[in-house]
Amino acid sequence: MKRKDNPADTYYEAMLARDFRFDGKFFVGVRTTGIYCRPICPAKPKRENVEFFDSRLEAERAGYRPCMRCRPESAPQSPAWIGKSAVVQRAVKILHSQETLDFHEDAFAARFGVTARHLRRLFIEEVGKTPKQLAFENRLNLARTLVSETSLSITEIAFASGFSSIRRFNDAFKTRFEKAPSEIRRKPRENSDPSSSLAGVVIHLSYRPPFDFEGLLRTYERHAVGSLEWIEDGVFNRVIATNGKIGTVAVSNVPEKASLRVKIDFSDLSAIPAILNRVRNAFDLNSDPVWVANRLETDPSIRKLLRRYPGIRLPSGWDPFEVAIATILGQLVSVERGRALVADLIEIAGLETDRTVFGKRIKLFPTPQQIIEADLTSLKTTGTRKQTLVAFCQALLDRKLSLEPTQDVALFMKNVLTIRGIGPWSAQYMALKALRDTDAFPSSDLLLARALEKYSQKTIEAMSPWRGYVAALFWRTP
C-alpha cells in the first residue's frame, strides 16, 4: 500500500535531484500519464500530479504501468519485502532473486509447506498477483533489459526469457509494456557484434551508492576459487558452467551510472537469468547503504570505520556450495593455505574442460557427488576434515541440509553443527557468506576476535540485524 507517514515532500525532492541513493526504495506514480517511474527518472512531473509507492508491485496494483525511459523493473530490489505474512515475504524474495524460467506452482508452494492454492490466495490478498504471474512478469522484465541493452535478436531474447514461441513472446511483451520489442529497440547497443550472441552480452545492473566495489574485489582476490576466478585491471572475472557449456563473466564498476557492467560470454542464452542473479548476490546489489549506516553509525568508532569505507557490502561468493566447501577447508589455517586447499580439491575432483586461462587448462569446481566419489588421499589436510567434506556433501544430497538463502538461519546452523568437524566458526561463516545472512558474525574468526579486543560484544550486538556488515568492515580494515 502507499506510505501513510507523509514523506511525500522528501520523496519529491529526491526525485527532482535524481538521487541514486533512493533508487528502488520508492516509486513515483504519475496520475496524468498513468505510468510509474524510478526516482532517478529524467521526467519531472508536477508535485500535484504524483503519488508515491513502496514498491513497483504496489504501483502496478494501483493501475500504473512501468515507464519506458527509466525501466522501474531494473531498479535495485528493496530490502523491505512485500507482503504481510512470512510465507509471502520469503516467496517474493525468492521470486526476485532466483531464475524463474521454468516455474511450477505446486513445487514452488511445497517449499513453504503449503498448497499452491493457499499460496495463490495469500499472494492475491497481499501482493495482488499470483506467484506464477509474478514469475512471468520477471521473465518479461528480463526481456526488456535485453531488448534495451543488448544487440541480441528478438528471437534470441525470447529464448533467453523462457519463451519457445515468438508470437506468444511478442504478445506478452506488448501486453505488459504496451509496445512491441521492435518498437523499444532504437539505437545500436554496446555489444561488439550485433549479429552474434557469442560476442558477449553486456548488461548493466543498478545499485544504490555509495558502493565499496574495491573492497569486494580485494575480498574475492584473496579468496579466489582456484583458476576459476581472477581480478584484472579492476574487473572481476569468473569461469562459469551450466548444462555442459562453459563461458565467462566479467564484472566492472560504472560509478557515474551507479551500476555494474556485466559482460557475459556464454553460448546458452537461457543461462543469462541465473548468471545475473549470481552477480546480484555476489556483489550485494540489493543492499541499502543508508539503512546499514543508520544502525552502524550509532557507535562513534564504527562510524569512523564506515566513513573510511562507505558503502560496505556483504562479501559472499559466486556459488554457495563453493563457499561452504572453502569454509570447511579453511578451518584453523591461513587464508592462503585455505585457498591452496580449494585449488587442490578442484584438481583432484573437478571435471577437466578444454578452457584455458593464462595458459592453464581449467577444471570445474566439483559437485557434492564428485567429492564423495573422489580419492582424497593426496589432499593435504587432516583425515577428519576429509570426512567432514564427505559428510557435508552427503547431507546436501540427502536434503538434510540446504544452502537456500531464505531458510531459517538458526535451524541451518543447528543442523550443520551436527556434522562432525564443523564448529561454531564454520556455521556462522557459512551463514554469513553462503546464506548471506546480514546478521551473522563469526566472532571466533581471527581478525574478528582481534577486533573484539577493541569493540565490546555489547557494541556488536547493538548493530543487529546488520552485524554481517560490521564483520565486513573489520575484514576490510588493514
C-alpha positions in Angstrom: 0.0 0.0 0.0 1.0 3.6 -0.2 3.1 5.1 2.5 1.0 6.9 5.2 3.7 8.7 7.1 3.6 11.6 4.5 7.2 11.6 3.4 6.0 13.0 0.0 7.9 16.2 0.1 11.2 14.4 0.8 10.5 11.9 -1.9 9.6 14.6 -4.4 12.9 16.4 -3.6 14.8 13.2 -4.1 13.0 12.7 -7.4 13.9 16.2 -8.6 17.6 15.6 -7.6 17.6 12.1 -9.3 19.3 10.8 -6.2 20.6 7.3 -6.8 20.5 6.5 -3.1 16.7 6.3 -3.3 16.6 4.1 -6.4 14.3 1.2 -5.7 13.3 2.5 -2.3 10.2 4.1 -3.6 8.4 4.6 -6.9 6.6 7.6 -8.4 3.1 7.2 -9.9 2.2 10.0 -12.4 -1.5 10.5 -12.5 -1.6 12.4 -15.7 0.1 9.7 -17.7 -0.8 6.5 -15.8 2.9 5.4 -15.6 5.2 4.9 -12.7 8.9 5.7 -12.5 12.0 5.3 -10.5 13.1 8.4 -8.5 16.1 8.7 -10.9 13.9 9.1 -14.0 14.6 12.2 -16.2 10.9 13.0 -16.1 10.0 15.7 -13.6 6.2 15.8 -13.2 4.5 18.4 -11.0 4.1 17.7 -7.3 0.3 17.7 -7.5 0.3 15.0 -10.2 2.3 12.3 -8.4 1.9 9.8 -5.6 4.5 7.5 -4.1 4.7 3.7 -3.5 6.9 1.4 -1.6 7.4 -0.9 -4.5 6.7 -1.3 -8.2 4.2 -4.1 -7.3 2.2 -1.7 -5.3 2.3 0.9 -8.1 1.1 -1.7 -10.6 -1.6 -2.9 -8.2 -2.8 0.8 -8.2 -3.2 0.6 -12.0 0.1 2.2 -13.2 2.2 0.8 -16.0 6.1 0.9 -16.0 7.9 3.8 -17.5 9.6 3.2 -20.8 12.5 5.6 -20.1 13.7 4.6 -16.6 12.5 1.0 -16.6 11.4 0.5 -13.0 11.9 -3.3 -13.2 15.7 -2.7 -13.4 15.9 -0.8 -10.1 17.7 -2.5 -7.2 15.2 -4.5 -5.1 14.3 -3.1 -1.8 15.4 -4.9 1.4 11.8 -4.2 2.6 10.0 -7.3 1.4 6.5 -7.2 0.0 3.6 -8.8 1.9 2.4 -9.2 5.4 2.9 -12.9 6.1 6.4 -14.5 6.5 5.5 -17.0 3.7 4.7 -14.3 1.2 7.7 -12.2 2.2 10.0 -15.2 1.7 8.3 -16.3 -1.5 8.5 -12.8 -3.1 12.2 -12.6 -2.2 12.9 -16.0 -3.9 11.0 -14.9 -7.0 13.0 -11.8 -7.2 16.4 -13.4 -6.5 16.3 -16.7 -8.5 15.7 -17.6 -12.1 12.1 -18.5 -12.7 12.1 -19.5 -16.4 10.7 -22.9 -15.5 8.1 -22.2 -12.9 5.9 -24.9 -11.3 3.3 -23.7 -8.8 3.0 -26.9 -6.9 6.7 -27.4 -6.4 7.2 -23.8 -5.5 4.4 -23.8 -2.9 5.8 -27.1 -1.4 9.0 -25.2 -0.5 6.9 -23.3 2.1 4.9 -26.2 3.3 1.6 -25.0 1.8 -0.5 -25.9 -1.2 -0.4 -23.9 -4.5 -4.0 -22.9 -3.9 -3.3 -21.5 -0.5 -0.2 -19.6 -1.7 -2.1 -18.1 -4.6 -4.7 -16.9 -2.2 -2.1 -15.3 0.1 -0.4 -13.6 -2.9 -3.7 -12.2 -4.3 -4.6 -10.8 -0.8 -1.1 -9.3 -0.1 0.5 -8.6 -3.5 -2.4 -8.5 -5.9 -0.8 -11.1 -8.2 -0.2 -14.9 -8.1 3.3 -16.3 -7.8 3.0 -17.6 -11.4 2.1 -14.1 -12.6 5.0 -12.5 -10.8 7.4 -15.1 -12.2 6.0 -14.5 -15.7 6.5 -10.7 -15.3 10.1 -11.3 -14.1 10.7 -13.0 -17.4 9.3 -10.1 -19.4 11.3 -7.7 -17.3 14.5 -9.5 -18.2 13.4 -9.5 -21.8 13.0 -5.7 -21.8 16.5 -5.4 -20.3 17.9 -7.5 -23.1 16.0 -5.5 -25.7 17.1 -2.2 -24.3 20.8 -3.0 -23.6 21.9 -5.8 -26.0 22.1 -6.5 -29.7 20.6 -9.9 -29.3 17.9 -10.7 -31.9 14.3 -10.7 -30.7 14.3 -14.5 -31.3 17.4 -14.9 -29.0 15.8 -12.7 -26.4 12.6 -14.7 -26.4 14.5 -17.9 -25.9 16.7 -16.3 -23.1 13.5 -15.2 -21.4 12.0 -18.7 -21.4 9.6 -18.4 -24.5 9.5 -21.0 -27.2 7.0 -19.1 -29.3 8.0 -15.7 -30.8 4.3 -14.8 -31.3 3.5 -15.5 -27.7 6.5 -13.6 -26.6 5.6 -10.6 -28.7 2.0 -10.7 -27.5 3.0 -10.9 -23.8 5.6 -8.2 -24.2 3.2 -5.8 -25.8 0.5 -6.5 -23.2 2.9 -5.7 -20.3 4.8 -2.7 -21.9 2.2 -1.5 -24.5 4.9 -1.6 -27.2 6.4 -4.5 -29.2 10.1 -5.3 -28.6 11.0 -3.9 -32.0 9.4 -0.6 -31.1 11.6 -0.3 -28.0 14.9 -1.0 -29.7 16.0 2.2 -31.3 19.8 2.6 -31.2 23.0 0.4 -31.5 23.9 -1.4 -28.4 27.2 -1.9 -26.6 27.8 -5.5 -27.9 30.7 -5.5 -30.4 29.0 -7.8 -32.9 25.2 -7.4 -33.2 25.0 -10.5 -35.4 26.3 -12.9 -32.8 25.4 -13.6 -29.2 28.8 -15.2 -28.8 30.5 -11.8 -29.0 29.4 -11.1 -25.4 26.2 -9.8 -23.9 26.6 -6.6 -21.9 24.1 -5.7 -19.3 24.1 -3.1 -16.5 22.8 -3.8 -13.0 21.9 -0.9 -10.8 22.9 -0.4 -7.2 22.4 2.3 -4.5 25.6 4.3 -3.8 27.9 4.5 -2.1 29.3 1.2 -3.2 32.6 -0.3 -1.9 33.4 -2.2 -5.1 37.1 -2.1 -4.3 36.5 -3.8 -1.0 34.6 -6.7 -2.7 37.3 -7.0 -5.3 40.0 -7.3 -2.6 38.0 -10.0 -0.8 37.4 -12.0 -3.9 41.0 -11.8 -4.9 42.1 -13.1 -1.5 39.6 -15.9 -1.7 39.8 -16.7 -5.4 38.4 -20.1 -6.3 41.3 -21.9 -8.0 41.8 -20.8 -11.5 38.0 -20.1 -11.9 38.3 -16.6 -10.7 40.8 -13.7 -11.2 40.9 -9.9 -10.9 42.5 -8.0 -13.7 42.5 -4.2 -14.2 39.7 -3.7 -11.7 37.5 -6.3 -13.3 36.2 -9.5 -11.6 36.4 -12.4 -14.0 34.8 -15.8 -13.5 34.6 -19.1 -15.5 31.0 -20.3 -15.5 29.5 -23.6 -16.4 26.0 -25.0 -16.8 24.3 -27.8 -18.7 27.7 -28.9 -20.1 28.6 -25.5 -21.5 31.4 -23.2 -20.4 31.9 -19.5 -20.6 33.0 -16.4 -18.7 31.5 -13.4 -17.0 33.4 -10.1 -16.3 32.1 -7.5 -13.8 33.3 -4.0 -13.6 32.1 -0.8 -11.9 30.5 2.2 -13.6 30.2 4.6 -10.7 28.9 7.5 -12.7 25.8 5.4 -13.6 25.6 3.7 -10.2 25.7 0.3 -11.9 27.9 -2.7 -12.6 28.8 -3.6 -16.2 28.3 -7.3 -16.7 29.8 -8.9 -19.8 28.6 -12.5 -20.4 30.4 -14.7 -22.9 28.2 -17.8 -22.9 26.6 -19.7 -25.7 23.5 -20.8 -23.8 21.3 -17.7 -23.6 18.8 -19.5 -21.2 21.6 -19.2 -18.5 21.5 -15.4 -18.5 18.9 -15.1 -15.7 20.9 -17.4 -13.4 24.2 -15.6 -14.2 22.7 -12.2 -13.5 21.3 -13.4 -10.2 24.8 -14.7 -9.2 26.2 -11.3 -9.9 23.5 -9.6 -7.8 24.2 -11.9 -4.9 28.0 -11.8 -5.1 28.1 -8.0 -5.2 25.2 -7.5 -2.7 23.4 -5.2 -5.2 20.1 -5.0 -3.2 21.8 -3.6 -0.1 20.6 -0.3 1.1 23.7 1.5 2.5 21.6 4.2 4.2 19.7 1.5 6.2 23.0 -0.1 7.2 24.7 3.2 8.0 21.8 4.3 10.2 22.5 1.4 12.6 26.3 1.2 12.3 26.8 4.9 12.9 25.2 4.7 16.4 28.7 3.8 17.6 31.4 6.5 17.1 34.2 4.1 16.5 32.3 2.0 13.9 31.0 5.2 12.4 34.6 6.3 11.8 35.3 3.0 10.0 32.2 3.3 7.9 33.2 6.8 6.8 36.5 5.3 5.8 34.8 2.6 3.7 31.4 4.0 2.7 29.0 1.6 1.0 30.5 -1.5 2.6 28.9 -4.6 1.1 28.4 -8.1 2.4 31.1 -10.4 0.9 29.9 -13.9 -0.1 31.0 -15.7 -3.3 29.9 -16.9 -6.7 28.4 -20.2 -5.5 27.1 -21.0 -2.0 28.4 -24.6 -2.3 31.9 -23.4 -3.2 31.8 -21.0 -0.2 30.8 -23.8 2.2 33.5 -26.2 1.0 36.1 -23.5 1.2 34.9 -22.8 4.8 35.5 -26.4 5.8 38.9 -26.5 4.2 39.8 -23.1 5.7 39.2 -24.1 9.3 42.2 -23.3 11.5 44.5 -22.4 8.6 45.6 -19.2 6.9 43.6 -17.7 4.1 46.4 -18.6 1.7 46.5 -22.2 2.9 42.8 -22.5 2.6 42.8 -21.1 -0.9 45.5 -23.6 -1.9 43.5 -26.5 -0.5 40.5 -25.4 -2.5 42.6 -25.3 -5.7 44.0 -28.8 -4.8 40.5 -30.2 -4.3 39.5 -28.8 -7.8 42.5 -30.5 -9.3 41.6 -33.8 -7.6 37.9 -34.0 -8.1 36.9 -31.4 -10.7 35.9 -32.0 -14.2 38.5 -31.1 -16.8 37.5 -28.7 -19.6 39.0 -27.5 -22.8 39.0 -23.9 -21.5 42.4 -22.3 -20.6 43.1 -19.2 -18.5 46.6 -17.7 -18.6 47.8 -20.9 -20.4 46.4 -23.3 -17.8 43.8 -25.9 -18.5 40.7 -25.2 -16.3 38.9 -27.7 -14.2 35.4 -27.0 -12.8 34.6 -27.0 -9.1 33.4 -30.5 -8.2 29.8 -31.3 -7.3 28.9 -32.9 -4.0 28.7 -36.3 -5.7 32.1 -35.9 -7.3 33.7 -35.0 -3.9 32.1 -38.1 -2.3 33.4 -40.3 -5.1 36.9 -38.8 -5.3 40.1 -40.2 -3.9 41.1 -37.5 -1.4 44.3 -39.3 -0.3 46.5 -36.6 -1.8 44.5 -33.7 -0.4 46.9 -32.3 2.2 44.6 -31.8 5.1 43.6 -34.0 8.1 41.6 -37.2 7.8 38.9 -35.7 10.0 38.5 -32.7 7.6 38.2 -35.0 4.6 35.5 -37.0 6.4 33.8 -33.7 7.2 33.8 -32.7 3.5 32.2 -36.0 2.5 29.6 -35.9 5.4 28.6 -32.3 4.4 28.2 -33.3 0.8 26.2 -36.3 1.7 23.9 -34.2 3.9 23.2 -31.9 1.0 22.4 -34.8 -1.3 20.2 -36.4 1.3 18.4 -33.0 1.8 19.3 -32.9 5.4 21.0 -29.6 4.7 20.2 -26.8 2.3 22.1 -23.7 1.1 18.8 -21.9 0.3 19.4 -18.3 1.4 15.9 -17.6 2.7 15.8 -20.5 5.1 15.7 -20.2 8.9 19.4 -19.5 9.6 19.2 -20.6 13.2 17.9 -24.0 12.0 20.6 -24.3 9.4 23.3 -23.7 12.0 21.8 -26.2 14.3 21.7 -28.8 11.6 25.2 -28.1 10.2 26.7 -28.3 13.7 25.6 -31.9 13.9 28.2 -32.8 11.3 31.5 -33.9 12.9 34.2 -31.4 12.3 32.0 -28.3 11.8 32.1 -25.9 14.8 30.6 -22.6 15.6 33.0 -20.6 13.4 32.2 -22.6 10.3 28.5 -22.5 10.9 28.5 -18.7 11.4 30.9 -18.2 8.5 28.6 -20.3 6.2 25.6 -18.3 7.4 27.3 -15.1 6.5 28.9 -15.9 3.2 26.9 -18.9 1.8 23.4 -17.9 3.0 24.2 -14.1 3.0 22.7 -13.6 6.4 23.1 -9.9 7.2 23.2 -10.6 11.0 25.8 -13.4 11.1 29.1 -12.5 13.0 31.7 -15.3 13.2 33.2 -13.9 16.4 35.9 -16.6 16.7 37.4 -15.6 13.3 41.0 -14.5 14.0 40.5 -10.9 12.6 37.1 -10.5 14.2 38.4 -11.8 17.6 41.1 -9.2 17.5 38.5 -6.5 16.7 36.5 -7.7 19.8 39.5 -6.7 21.9 38.7 -3.1 20.9 34.9 -3.3 20.5 32.7 -4.8 23.2 30.4 -7.7 22.5 27.6 -5.4 23.6 28.5 -2.9 20.9 28.5 -5.6 18.2 25.1 -6.9 19.4 23.7 -3.4 19.2 24.4 -3.4 15.4 21.8 -6.2 14.8 20.5 -7.0 12.2 23.5 -5.7 10.3 26.3 -7.4 12.2 27.5 -9.1 9.0 28.4 -5.6 7.7 30.3 -4.9 10.8 32.3 -8.1 10.1 32.9 -6.9 6.6 34.2 -3.6 7.9 36.6 -5.3 10.3 37.8 -7.6 7.5 38.2 -4.5 5.3 40.4 -2.7 7.8 44.2 -3.4 7.3 
